[in-house]
């Protein structure tokens, strides 16, 4: 089932369960996906690849907002943001462990034939596409630097 369809089913379930936090998060996801669906150049469909990019961005935004709210001594708002981030995370693939990330990056480095730091761009381009939603860009970049050094 496509992510868009999973979100629609989740909205119905959250409405029946009267789960306000989950419903709010799912409606936010649907709104973002509908924006993608109606953009010029799109064919009226939301690919899972575009949906994953959007979900990663949304989860990151929620977590950053929660951190800001915590720093400003607003735990009530921070909890709400973290709860929404948890709902968004349910639609993302399982994150890679550090060992899995290193193995995946070694395979990508071998595939591209990268020999040093001058080839970092080639490795990063392929790695960010293959590992989208499963690893943070900063973590990928740090490990690529480490492996190519």
ZATIMI-731328 format. One record per residue: residue number from 1; residue in one letter; x negated, y negated, z of N, C-alpha, C, O in turn. Coordinates in pm, whole numbers. Each point is the difference from the previous one (the first is absolute). Layout:
<vexros>
[NUM; "A"; [X; Y; Z]; [X; Y; Z]; [X; Y; Z]; [X; Y; Z]];
...
</vexros>
This chain:
<vexros>
[1; "X"; [-85; 118; 0]; [85; -118; 0]; [-89; -124; 0]; [-97; -6; 76]];
[2; "X"; [128; -91; -160]; [-77; -124; -9]; [14; -81; 129]; [96; 15; 74]];
[3; "X"; [-194; -99; -51]; [-1; -81; 123]; [124; -88; 8]; [61; -14; 106]];
[4; "X"; [-23; -46; -219]; [118; -87; -1]; [124; 76; 45]; [81; -52; 77]];
[5; "X"; [-66; 174; -125]; [115; 82; 37]; [-7; 42; 147]; [102; 7; 68]];
[6; "X"; [-223; 20; -18]; [-17; 35; 141]; [41; -117; 89]; [62; 19; 105]];
[7; "X"; [-98; -141; -147]; [36; -118; 78]; [151; -17; 3]; [57; -30; 106]];
[8; "X"; [9; 48; -220]; [147; -11; -4]; [66; 103; 91]; [94; -32; 72]];
[9; "X"; [-145; 154; -74]; [55; 104; 87]; [-26; -34; 147]; [85; 23; 86]];
[10; "X"; [-202; -78; -58]; [-34; -41; 136]; [90; -110; 52]; [35; -3; 117]];
[11; "X"; [2; -89; -206]; [89; -110; 39]; [136; 56; 42]; [57; -41; 102]];
[12; "X"; [-7; 134; -181]; [130; 61; 34]; [-7; 71; 135]; [90; -12; 83]];
[13; "X"; [-198; 88; -62]; [-16; 73; 126]; [-12; -96; 117]; [57; 25; 106]];
[14; "X"; [-132; -134; -123]; [-17; -97; 108]; [131; -70; 32]; [27; -32; 116]];
[15; "X"; [55; 7; -218]; [130; -63; 24]; [91; 94; 80]; [68; -43; 93]];
[16; "X"; [-69; 170; -130]; [82; 97; 72]; [-47; 17; 144]; [81; 18; 91]];
[17; "X"; [-213; -23; -70]; [-56; 18; 133]; [1; -130; 81]; [-30; 0; 119]];
[18; "X"; [66; -109; -184]; [0; -133; 62]; [-137; -36; 57]; [-12; -57; 109]];
[19; "X"; [-91; 91; -185]; [-139; -29; 37]; [-39; -133; -64]; [-40; -5; -117]];
[20; "X"; [53; -102; 194]; [-17; -135; -52]; [-143; -28; -48]; [-19; -59; -107]];
[21; "X"; [-80; 102; 184]; [-140; -27; -37]; [-35; 72; -130]; [-59; -59; -91]];
[22; "X"; [96; 186; 82]; [-28; 79; -120]; [74; -58; -121]; [-56; -8; -109]];
[23; "X"; [181; -31; 130]; [78; -57; -109]; [-63; -129; -52]; [-10; -21; -121]];
[24; "X"; [-34; -65; 212]; [-64; -126; -39]; [-126; 26; -81]; [-23; -64; -102]];
[25; "X"; [-60; 158; 147]; [-123; 33; -70]; [29; 56; -139]; [-64; -38; -97]];
[26; "X"; [159; 128; 89]; [34; 61; -129]; [61; -101; -97]; [-25; 6; -120]];
[27; "X"; [103; -98; 172]; [58; -103; -87]; [-110; -93; -52]; [6; -46; -114]];
[28; "X"; [-106; 20; 197]; [-114; -80; -45]; [-78; 71; -110]; [-42; -62; -98]];
[29; "X"; [23; 192; 114]; [-68; 79; -103]; [80; -4; -130]; [-56; -21; -108]];
[30; "X"; [186; 41; 118]; [85; 1; -119]; [-5; -135; -71]; [-3; -6; -123]];
[31; "X"; [4; -102; 199]; [-6; -134; -59]; [-129; -17; -80]; [2; -52; -112]];
[32; "X"; [-113; 94; 169]; [-129; -11; -70]; [0; 85; -126]; [-49; -44; -105]];
[33; "X"; [102; 165; 113]; [3; 90; -115]; [93; -54; -109]; [-28; 18; -118]];
[34; "X"; [137; -82; 157]; [90; -59; -98]; [-67; -117; -72]; [24; -22; -119]];
[35; "X"; [-108; -52; 190]; [-75; -108; -65]; [-92; 56; -108]; [-13; -58; -108]];
[36; "X"; [-52; 170; 138]; [-87; 64; -98]; [84; 47; -119]; [-40; -14; -116]];
[37; "X"; [154; 71; 147]; [87; 58; -103]; [49; -106; -99]; [19; 29; -118]];
[38; "X"; [2; -152; 165]; [56; -105; -84]; [-105; -95; -57]; [35; -98; -66]];
[39; "X"; [-163; 126; 90]; [-104; -87; -55]; [-3; 9; -152]; [31; 104; -57]];
[40; "X"; [-69; -214; -7]; [-14; 5; -146]; [-108; 102; -37]; [-105; 7; 64]];
[41; "X"; [132; 71; -166]; [-96; 100; -44]; [24; 137; 60]; [-53; 99; -50]];
[42; "X"; [132; -92; 156]; [31; 132; 55]; [117; 57; -79]; [78; -75; -59]];
[43; "X"; [-66; 205; 58]; [106; 63; -78]; [123; 32; 86]; [80; 86; -35]];
[44; "X"; [-67; -156; 146]; [113; 24; 88]; [-21; 115; 96]; [93; 41; 69]];
[45; "X"; [-213; 12; -66]; [-35; 111; 89]; [-115; -41; 90]; [-78; -89; -34]];
[46; "X"; [69; 152; 148]; [-110; -23; 92]; [-82; 130; 4]; [48; 103; 48]];
[47; "X"; [-170; -110; -98]; [-85; 120; 5]; [-45; 22; 144]; [-10; -94; 79]];
[48; "X"; [-17; 218; -46]; [-47; 31; 134]; [-134; -70; 28]; [-28; -35; 115]];
[49; "X"; [-53; 16; -218]; [-129; -68; 17]; [21; -144; 45]; [-65; -47; 94]];
[50; "X"; [156; -25; -162]; [31; -138; 39]; [66; -5; 137]; [-27; -91; 79]];
[51; "X"; [112; 188; -51]; [67; 4; 130]; [-102; 21; 111]; [10; -63; 105]];
[52; "X"; [-107; 152; -127]; [-104; 23; 101]; [-81; -125; 27]; [-29; -32; 115]];
[53; "X"; [-8; -39; -221]; [-76; -125; 18]; [79; -98; 85]; [-54; -64; 90]];
[54; "X"; [182; 53; -119]; [87; -91; 74]; [13; 43; 145]; [-5; -84; 90]];
[55; "X"; [23; 213; -66]; [15; 50; 136]; [-128; -21; 81]; [6; -35; 118]];
[56; "X"; [-122; 57; -180]; [-127; -23; 70]; [-10; -147; 40]; [-39; -32; 113]];
[57; "X"; [73; -57; -206]; [-7; -143; 28]; [97; -38; 113]; [-35; -78; 89]];
[58; "X"; [156; 132; -94]; [100; -31; 103]; [-44; 50; 137]; [15; -71; 100]];
[59; "X"; [-70; 192; -94]; [-45; 56; 129]; [-113; -85; 56]; [-4; -28; 120]];
[60; "X"; [-87; -13; -206]; [-113; -83; 44]; [50; -135; 54]; [-48; -48; 102]];
[61; "X"; [146; -11; -172]; [56; -127; 46]; [65; 13; 137]; [-19; -85; 86]];
[62; "X"; [95; 193; -67]; [68; 21; 129]; [-102; 15; 113]; [18; -56; 108]];
[63; "X"; [-125; 131; -133]; [-101; 23; 104]; [-76; -129; 32]; [-31; -26; 116]];
[64; "X"; [3; -54; -218]; [-67; -127; 25]; [90; -95; 77]; [-46; -71; 89]];
[65; "X"; [174; 70; -124]; [96; -84; 73]; [11; 43; 145]; [4; -84; 90]];
[66; "X"; [-1; 214; -67]; [8; 51; 138]; [-123; -43; 80]; [12; -36; 117]];
[67; "X"; [-128; 39; -179]; [-122; -42; 69]; [7; -149; 36]; [-39; -39; 110]];
[68; "X"; [88; -41; -202]; [12; -144; 26]; [100; -24; 114]; [-25; -81; 89]];
[69; "X"; [138; 152; -93]; [99; -16; 106]; [-57; 42; 135]; [28; -64; 102]];
[70; "X"; [-107; 169; -99]; [-63; 45; 125]; [-96; -105; 53]; [-4; -26; 121]];
[71; "X"; [-74; -34; -211]; [-95; -104; 41]; [73; -123; 54]; [-53; -71; 86]];
[72; "X"; [172; 47; -135]; [78; -116; 43]; [95; 34; 115]; [91; -76; 32]];
[73; "X"; [-113; 193; 29]; [78; 44; 115]; [149; 11; -30]; [85; -47; 76]];
[74; "X"; [-54; 112; -191]; [138; 26; -38]; [18; 149; -26]; [19; 41; -114]];
[75; "X"; [-24; 41; 221]; [7; 146; -19]; [131; 48; -60]; [3; 104; -66]];
[76; "X"; [106; -178; 87]; [128; 40; -57]; [-4; -1; -153]; [47; 94; -64]];
[77; "X"; [-104; -200; 7]; [-10; -9; -146]; [-105; 99; -53]; [17; 56; -108]];
[78; "X"; [-124; -36; 185]; [-104; 94; -42]; [57; 142; -8]; [-31; 74; -93]];
[79; "X"; [112; -35; 191]; [60; 134; 0]; [91; 20; -121]; [2; 107; -60]];
[80; "X"; [73; -210; 26]; [90; 9; -114]; [-79; 20; -130]; [37; 83; -84]];
[81; "X"; [-146; -158; 68]; [-84; 13; -120]; [-64; 139; -6]; [-5; 61; -107]];
[82; "X"; [-42; -12; 221]; [-63; 133; 2]; [102; 110; -29]; [-32; 100; -64]];
[83; "X"; [155; -118; 110]; [105; 99; -28]; [31; 3; -149]; [19; 107; -58]];
[84; "X"; [-14; -224; -5]; [23; -5; -144]; [-118; 60; -76]; [20; 69; -100]];
[85; "X"; [-142; -94; 147]; [-118; 57; -64]; [3; 153; 9]; [-41; 68; -94]];
[86; "X"; [90; -15; 205]; [10; 146; 16]; [98; 59; -101]; [-24; 108; -54]];
[87; "X"; [134; -178; 29]; [97; 48; -99]; [-63; -2; -140]; [18; 94; -77]];
[88; "X"; [-90; -200; 46]; [-66; -11; -131]; [-104; 111; -16]; [-13; 59; -107]];
[89; "X"; [-61; -31; 215]; [-105; 103; -4]; [56; 138; -33]; [-73; 85; -52]];
[90; "X"; [200; -61; 82]; [61; 130; -30]; [3; 29; -150]; [2; 116; -41]];
[91; "X"; [-2; -220; -40]; [7; 16; -145]; [-138; 6; -64]; [-12; 28; -120]];
[92; "X"; [-92; -54; 198]; [-137; 2; -53]; [-60; 139; 16]; [36; 73; 92]];
[93; "X"; [-128; -38; -182]; [-66; 131; 15]; [-86; 2; 126]; [-39; -104; 52]];
[94; "X"; [11; 225; -4]; [-81; 15; 120]; [-138; -61; -23]; [-65; 32; -100]];
[95; "X"; [19; -120; 190]; [-131; -63; -20]; [-113; 103; 8]; [10; 102; 69]];
[96; "X"; [-115; -130; -142]; [-117; 88; 0]; [-79; -17; 129]; [-8; -110; 55]];
[97; "X"; [-49; 220; -7]; [-92; -10; 112]; [-132; -52; -55]; [-19; -8; -122]];
[98; "X"; [-72; -28; 210]; [-128; -53; -45]; [-77; 103; -83]; [-60; -34; -102]];
[99; "X"; [63; 161; 145]; [-69; 106; -75]; [62; 20; -138]; [-71; 15; -99]];
[100; "X"; [205; -16; 92]; [68; 16; -129]; [-32; -117; -92]; [-16; 18; -121]];
[101; "X"; [8; -139; 179]; [-33; -119; -79]; [-140; 12; -58]; [-20; -29; -118]];
[102; "X"; [-75; 71; 199]; [-139; 15; -46]; [-6; 103; -113]; [-67; -23; -101]];
[103; "X"; [136; 135; 116]; [-2; 105; -103]; [62; -51; -130]; [-53; 24; -108]];
[104; "X"; [165; -95; 119]; [66; -54; -119]; [-90; -101; -70]; [-9; -1; -123]];
[105; "X"; [-58; -84; 201]; [-88; -100; -59]; [-124; 64; -64]; [-46; -47; -104]];
[106; "X"; [-7; 152; 165]; [-113; 71; -60]; [39; 57; -136]; [-77; -6; -95]];
[107; "X"; [198; 61; 87]; [48; 56; -127]; [16; -111; -105]; [-34; 20; -116]];
[108; "X"; [85; -135; 157]; [18; -112; -92]; [-136; -53; -46]; [-17; -34; -117]];
[109; "X"; [-79; 26; 208]; [-135; -45; -36]; [-62; 96; -101]; [-62; -44; -97]];
[110; "X"; [79; 173; 119]; [-52; 99; -95]; [70; -11; -134]; [-63; 12; -105]];
[111; "X"; [192; -37; 108]; [80; -11; -123]; [-42; -120; -83]; [-7; 9; -123]];
[112; "X"; [-22; -122; 189]; [-38; -121; -72]; [-148; -3; -34]; [-43; -78; -85]];
[113; "X"; [-36; 163; 151]; [-144; 1; -24]; [-71; -120; 61]; [-105; -41; -47]];
[114; "X"; [163; -14; 152]; [-58; -117; 66]; [-133; 36; 64]; [-14; 104; 64]];
[115; "X"; [-85; -195; -82]; [-133; 27; 51]; [-41; -98; 111]; [-89; 31; 78]];
[116; "X"; [151; -143; -71]; [-37; -97; 103]; [106; -107; 15]; [112; 13; -51]];
[117; "X"; [-149; -118; 122]; [96; -107; 30]; [50; -71; -127]; [108; -58; 1]];
[118; "X"; [-186; 63; -108]; [43; -66; -124]; [125; 66; -60]; [70; -61; -80]];
[119; "X"; [-44; 184; 119]; [116; 74; -49]; [119; -4; 96]; [97; 74; -18]];
[120; "X"; [-104; -158; 119]; [106; -4; 101]; [135; -36; -62]; [103; 55; 41]];
[121; "X"; [-101; -145; -137]; [125; -42; -63]; [72; 115; -67]; [122; 14; 13]];
[122; "X"; [-198; 71; -84]; [62; 116; -66]; [61; 94; 104]; [112; 48; -17]];
[123; "X"; [-187; -23; 123]; [46; 92; 104]; [123; -57; 72]; [97; 71; 23]];
[124; "X"; [-102; -199; 11]; [112; -63; 72]; [127; 0; -86]; [109; 23; 52]];
[125; "X"; [-123; -50; -181]; [117; -2; -88]; [72; 134; -1]; [122; 6; 13]];
[126; "X"; [-199; 99; -28]; [58; 134; -5]; [50; 43; 138]; [107; 61; 13]];
[127; "X"; [-185; -93; 91]; [37; 41; 136]; [129; -66; 46]; [84; 66; 61]];
[128; "X"; [-68; -194; -89]; [122; -68; 45]; [123; 55; -71]; [108; 2; 58]];
[129; "X"; [-124; 41; -184]; [114; 59; -71]; [33; 139; 55]; [116; 31; 26]];
[130; "X"; [-218; 51; -8]; [22; 138; 45]; [43; 9; 146]; [76; 90; 37]];
[131; "X"; [-125; -182; 45]; [27; 9; 144]; [104; -101; 47]; [12; -26; 119]];
[132; "X"; [62; -31; -212]; [100; -101; 33]; [100; 54; 101]; [58; 107; -19]];
[133; "X"; [-39; -183; 126]; [97; 39; 102]; [-53; 100; 101]; [62; 21; 104]];
[134; "X"; [-176; 39; -133]; [-54; 103; 90]; [-121; -50; 78]; [-39; 61; 99]];
[135; "X"; [-20; -174; -143]; [-115; -56; 69]; [1; -151; -19]; [41; -50; -105]];
[136; "X"; [-85; -22; 205]; [-7; -145; -3]; [-114; -44; -91]; [-106; 64; -4]];
[137; "X"; [126; -172; -70]; [-102; -50; -91]; [-131; -34; 69]; [-107; 23; -56]];
[138; "X"; [115; -77; 178]; [-122; -34; 75]; [-77; 125; 36]; [-123; 2; -8]];
[139; "X"; [193; 102; 48]; [-65; 126; 37]; [-65; 63; -123]; [-111; 53; 9]];
[140; "X"; [180; -58; -123]; [-57; 54; -123]; [-127; -75; -36]; [-102; 61; -31]];
[141; "X"; [109; -193; 34]; [-114; -82; -36]; [-121; 27; 91]; [-112; 13; -48]];
[142; "X"; [137; -4; 178]; [-110; 24; 94]; [-65; 135; -25]; [-122; 11; 3]];
[143; "X"; [203; 93; -29]; [-55; 134; -24]; [-73; 6; -133]; [-102; 68; -10]];
[144; "X"; [152; -136; -92]; [-68; -1; -130]; [-136; -66; 14]; [-100; 49; -53]];
[145; "X"; [95; -163; 124]; [-128; -66; 24]; [-98; 94; 70]; [-117; 10; -37]];
[146; "X"; [167; 58; 138]; [-82; 93; 78]; [-53; 113; -88]; [-117; 37; 9]];
[147; "X"; [204; 18; -93]; [-40; 114; -83]; [-91; -39; -115]; [-85; 79; -41]];
[148; "X"; [101; -201; -10]; [-84; -43; -114]; [-133; -59; 45]; [-93; -11; -80]];
[149; "X"; [82; -27; 205]; [-123; -63; 49]; [-117; 98; 6]; [-110; -38; 40]];
</vexros>
